[in-house]
């Protein structure tokens, strides 16, 4: 078969090219402590959308840095104690429409779908940083050091959302799952790494991993184009290349994958030129919990036939 990356047998033994900061655990422990110190001021507001079997709400909370963060929240009507699935969207997108969450509600799940800060939904990006802000969330805050990275705050938003729903009276805190594709896949892994509430997770071709490998493969285009943009504008001779990739290591999900304790069902296409297979295996190979990867040899960054059904059944196994 054609190949854009390593053969599958080599992928299974690949553990990444990007550097891991020596203080990665201390960094994320301090970040989580900051998150927990924030009073979330959770608000539920009724939207215009109405469904016969679901109660629907716009959920707002205060995240790190004082940002106003939004998620769609749905729960079955009639009361009870429900499992919950967190949903995370693709890069630059939003939590989407209400209707496509109703299958899980009809199955007996509550659903919380996050809007990422500064992207296509209702969550705000309140960070004041120097450098490029026109586009590129990977590089946003890169000039100001690890604590200012925008994806630090977005990763924390996923964990804070898990904390919030786990505290709702109607949610069974021992049955919370996470799912998403591309950026949403990366955030699914990040959430499972940072929140002990996540028991099952379904990432599909996740973004936000092994940035140096993306660079070395000359695939810093599309979703990763901002890496090239940053070097062209702020380090055209690559004098700070090592420092830049080391800083990006704080928001590289391969470096926190060891913290994942949830059961994992992973979907991957081996022809993916947006999120190269090797970058994904760098993460997957470091996960120590129970895991399974469904491999699609001829598929790229696109729908993987049958995987949505497999993910649904995997999460529905929590009922």
Secondary structure, 3 states (H helix, E strand, C coil): CCCCCCCHHHHCCCCCCCCCCCCHHHHHHHHHHHHHHCCCCCEEECCCCCECCEEEEEEEEECHHHCEEEEEEEEECCCCCEEEEEEECCCCCCCCCCHHHHHHHHHCEEEEEECCCCCCCCCCCCCCCCCCCCCCCCCCCHHHCHHHCHHHHHHHHHHHHHHHHHCCCCEEEEEEEEEEECHHHHHHHHHHHHCCCEEEEEEECCCCCCHHHHHHCCCCCHHHHHHHHHHHHHCCCCCCHHHHHHHHHHHCHHHCHHHCCCEEEEEEECCCCCCCHHHHHHHHCCCCCCEEEEEECCCCCCCCCCHHHHHHHHHHCCC
